[in-house]
Amino acid sequence: MFSLVWMDRATEEYNRLKDKAEASAQARAKTGKSKTTKDEGLFKQVHKTIALLGSNPKHPGLRTHEYDSIPNPHDKKQKVFEAYAQNNTPGAYRVFWCYGPEKGELTIIAITPHP
């Protein structure tokens, strides 16, 4: 298990996705619809990805791999990784992360749609 450290950008995006999902769920409850919305599904996928990263960043479902376009915020010589929250979806969401700053910690750098 890793302790998660959140960069401001990642926290803001996570909270934005969460707020949209909660608003969608409330609106859906008022109309009596049972099918979840895209916003709810997206947040569920991102949340699951974060949970898997904390427990096992090498989980095969994350398809984690090195990502070179973002510098490591703790040590420029260390790697940054990309994990899939979605796949085969236009604008699929990714979670960018790195190990550290301390042993047993994992930093969530950003949560973004794939460019």
ZAKE-342972 format. One record per residue: residue in three letters; x, y, z of N, C-alpha, C in turn. Coordinates in pm, whole numbers, padded with zeros to 5 digits, always signed. Each point is the difference from the previous one (the first is absolute). Layout:
N
ALAXYZXYZXYZ/...
END
This chain:
115
MET+00084-00119+00000-00084+00119+00000+00089+00125+00000/PHE-00040+00095-00081+00070+00127-00008-00088+00109+00058/SER+00063+00096+00066-00071+00121+00040-00002+00091-00121/LEU-00115+00061-00027-00013+00086-00117+00025+00145+00037/VAL+00081+00065-00081+00027+00143+00010-00060+00062-00125/TRP-00076+00105+00015-00071+00060-00114+00059+00136-00034/MET+00030+00020-00127+00036+00133-00050-00130+00080-00013/ASP+00008+00131+00008-00120+00084-00004-00082-00024-00127/ARG+00067-00009-00112-00070-00019-00129-00083-00129+00002/ALA+00057-00107+00054-00071-00128+00006-00118+00008+00096/THR+00020+00064+00113-00109+00016+00098-00116+00077-00060/GLU+00031+00108-00070-00105+00082-00061-00080-00078-00103/GLU+00068-00077-00085-00070-00077-00103-00081-00114+00062/TYR+00056-00067+00100-00073-00107+00068-00128+00055+00064/ASN+00012+00113+00068-00118+00060+00064-00102+00049-00103/ARG+00047+00051-00114-00091+00044-00106-00078-00119-00055/LEU+00069-00110-00025-00066-00120-00050-00100-00055+00103/LYS+00040+00004+00126-00087-00048+00108-00126+00086+00011/ASP+00017+00132-00006-00114+00091+00010-00098-00022-00117/LYS+00054-00017-00121-00086-00024-00116-00076-00132+00015/ALA+00067-00102+00050-00064-00130+00018-00110+00008+00106/GLU+00027+00070+00109-00101+00014+00105-00120+00080-00049/ALA+00024+00106-00076-00110+00080-00055-00083-00084-00097/SER+00066-00081-00081-00072-00088-00093-00084-00103+00074/ALA+00056-00055+00106-00072-00101+00078-00124+00061+00066/GLN+00014+00123+00051-00114+00067+00063-00108+00030-00104/ALA+00040+00049-00115-00096+00029-00106-00069-00127-00048/ARG+00075-00106-00010-00056-00128-00043-00099-00053+00103/ALA+00032+00018+00127-00090-00046+00107-00133+00076-00004/LYS+00006+00128-00031-00123+00082-00007-00091-00045-00114/THR+00062-00044-00109-00081-00041-00116-00039-00147+00007/GLY+00058-00074+00092-00033-00140+00015+00069-00093-00098/LYS+00098+00052-00072+00074-00083-00096+00097-00090+00076/SER+00018-00120-00050+00089-00094+00068+00138-00011-00065/LYS+00009+00031-00128+00127-00013-00071+00095+00112+00040/THR+00124-00037+00036+00098+00100+00040+00043+00084-00121/THR+00045+00121+00029+00041+00093-00105+00149-00019-00033/LYS+00042+00063-00108+00142-00004-00038+00088+00061+00108/ASP-00047+00109+00062+00078+00064+00106+00019-00094+00119/GLU-00104-00073+00035+00010-00095+00111+00096-00113-00036/GLY-00011-00051-00122+00087-00108-00043+00146+00042-00005/LEU+00026+00120-00050+00136+00050-00008+00062+00012+00139/PHE-00075+00059+00093+00055+00015+00135+00027-00137+00062/LYS-00089-00094-00020+00019-00134+00054+00129-00063-00054/GLN+00025+00019-00129+00121-00055-00062+00126+00067+00054/VAL-00003+00132+00013+00116+00073+00052+00024-00039+00145/HIS-00105-00007+00079+00013-00037+00141+00059-00140+00014/LYS-00045-00094-00082+00052-00136+00004+00149-00002-00036/THR+00038+00079-00099+00140+00008-00041+00087+00050+00115/ILE-00046+00104+00069+00075+00054+00114+00013-00106+00109/ALA-00107-00072+00027+00003-00104+00103+00099-00111-00038/LEU-00002-00041-00127+00094-00103-00044+00144+00048+00008/LEU+00024+00126-00034+00136+00054+00010+00050-00006+00144/GLY-00086+00033+00094+00040-00002+00140+00031-00140+00051/SER-00068-00099-00054+00023-00137+00047+00103-00076-00083/ASN+00002+00025-00131+00093-00073-00088+00020+00078-00130/PRO+00098+00090-00004+00020+00079-00122+00039-00082-00123/LYS+00034-00126+00019+00036-00087-00113-00117-00090-00041/HIS-00119+00029+00049-00118-00079-00035-00015-00001-00153/PRO-00019-00116-00061-00005-00006-00147-00114+00081-00062/GLY-00109+00018+00070-00112+00076-00053+00030+00148-00017/LEU+00101+00049+00071+00037+00142-00009+00081+00030-00125/ARG+00061-00102-00057+00088+00016-00116+00102+00111+00022/THR+00057+00001+00116+00096+00103+00039+00125-00007-00087/HIS+00043+00118-00044+00125+00009-00075+00062+00137+00021/GLU+00128+00008-00030+00074+00125+00018-00053+00106-00095/TYR+00001+00125+00048-00048+00113-00079+00107+00109+00008/ASP+00049+00044-00115+00115+00092-00003-00035+00147-00006/SER-00123+00037-00031-00032+00140-00025-00028+00082+00125/ILE-00007-00064+00115-00023+00072+00126+00121-00024+00090/PRO+00061+00107+00053+00115-00021+00089-00046-00046+00139/ASN+00082-00079+00063-00027-00045+00136+00010+00122+00093/PRO-00104+00028+00081+00002+00119+00084+00096-00009+00119/HIS+00048-00119+00031+00087-00018+00116+00146-00013-00038/ASP+00027-00066-00111+00136-00026-00044-00001-00014-00152/LYS+00056+00095-00069-00004+00003-00147+00063-00125-00063/LYS+00083-00073+00075+00065-00119-00052-00090-00124+00011/GLN-00107+00008+00078-00089-00113+00021-00113-00001-00103/LYS-00063-00114-00016-00102-00019-00103-00139+00046+00045/VAL-00080+00035-00101-00144+00025+00017-00070-00109-00078/PHE-00113-00046+00052-00074-00108-00063-00141+00044-00036/GLU-00056-00071-00097-00138+00022-00044-00077-00128+00027/ALA-00118+00013+00060-00089-00114+00022-00132+00029-00069/TYR-00061-00103-00055-00126+00015-00072-00118-00004+00097/ALA-00085+00102-00006-00128-00006+00070-00106-00050-00097/GLN+00022+00028-00128-00089-00045-00108+00086-00045-00117/ASN-00060-00078-00087+00068-00045-00121-00102-00011-00112/ASN+00044+00014-00123-00088-00010-00117-00120+00094+00009/THR+00024+00118+00050-00102+00103+00014+00059+00130-00051/PRO-00071+00076-00083+00054+00130-00041+00025+00088+00122/GLY+00118+00056+00010+00034+00084+00115+00012-00080+00128/ALA+00044-00124-00009+00010-00089+00116+00085+00064+00109/TYR-00045-00013+00123+00071+00062+00113+00121-00082+00041/ARG+00104+00074+00042+00125-00058+00048+00035+00065+00134/VAL+00074-00077+00080+00050+00051+00128+00152-00003-00008/PHE+00062+00114+00022+00146+00011-00003+00050+00004+00143/TRP+00105-00079+00026+00046-00015+00137+00149-00032+00004/CYS+00057+00007+00120+00139-00037+00021+00016-00053+00142/TYR+00110-00067+00024+00030-00046+00135+00057+00117+00080/GLY-00030+00002+00130+00059+00101+00087-00098+00108+00039/PRO+00041+00099+00072+00140+00035+00026+00069-00090+00102/GLU-00073-00064+00087+00060-00087+00101-00024-00146-00037/LYS+00074-00088+00061-00017-00144-00022-00141-00038+00044/GLY-00067-00081-00081-00136-00044+00031-00107+00100-00041/GLU+00041+00106-00070-00095+00100-00048-00006-00002-00152/LEU-00114+00038-00051-00023+00009-00142-00071+00134-00023/THR+00051+00080-00091-00056+00132-00027-00087-00002-00125/ILE-00125+00044+00016-00091+00016-00113+00028+00140-00056/ILE+00053+00005-00121+00040+00127-00061-00116+00066-00072/ALA-00070-00078-00083-00109+00058-00080-00098-00109-00040/ILE-00123+00044-00023-00106-00086-00054-00054+00074-00121/THR+00022-00055-00118-00037+00072-00121-00053-00093-00109/PRO-00079+00057-00093-00037-00079-00117+00121-00016-00090/HIS+00009-00112-00067+00112-00026-00090-00005+00100-00115/PRO+00116+00060-00030+00001+00100-00108-00032-00059-00137/
END
